[in-house]
Amino acid sequence: MQEKLIDDILDSVKITFGKISLYLAPVSISKLMSEIYEMFKYKINAKTIKFTLNVDNDIPEYLLIDEKRFS
């Protein structure tokens, strides 16, 4: 976990100085939220946590992100 954080910080600096290019592509917010839920659903259910996802209608349908760097 600590290595990932350090890598993310280094990548952020590299992006700032133009050493890394981002490859932006549209990603569905609802698909992204579903994938996040799938990642955590067993922990949510095991702890009997109520999980509700409400996306405001003013939120765009897609985000432009670099999926490789987003994960």
Order of alpha helices (4+ residues) and beta strands (2+ residues): alpha-beta-alpha-beta-alpha
